[in-house]
Amino acid sequence: MEMWKRLFDKQINSDISYVRYNKRHDDIVESGIDAISKVLEGPDLEDKESLLLCLDKYLDPWFGYNLPYTEQIIELVQHVIVSPNSKGVKEDALHLLTSYSWPPFEILENNLDKIENDLLDEVLYAINMDKCNE
């Protein structure tokens, strides 16, 4: 019985978090770049995480969305990485860049001094992805 109590306590006290998005986030993406910008530049980290997850669907070519403002989204995502945000939000933004876009990432290149040391390798990889197979 004590083992189950410890397991249960560990699950409750763990650092596992879940990110979800809902129709509101779909509506934000479909509303356009101004609505997306408002969330990504806003103070609500949870809302940013949800919107970044939602953007994954819209940027993934498999789903067939062809947003006319994809380039602006990529610029916003770069701003998320160089702005004061949680490490998790920045990692989610980096995932979008490395999965659905291609350098140059001028905002990242011009703001390397704003990148935390523990994210610098991933950012440098993103910036140099186009040179990896040369």
Secondary structure, DSSP 8 states (H G I E B T S, - for coil): -HHHHHHHHHHHHS--------HHHHHHHHH-HHHHHHHHTSS-HHHHHHHHHHHHHHH-GGGT---TTHHHHHHHHHHHHHSS--HHHHHHHHHHHHHH--S--HHHHTTGGGS-HHHHHHHHHHHTGGGTT-
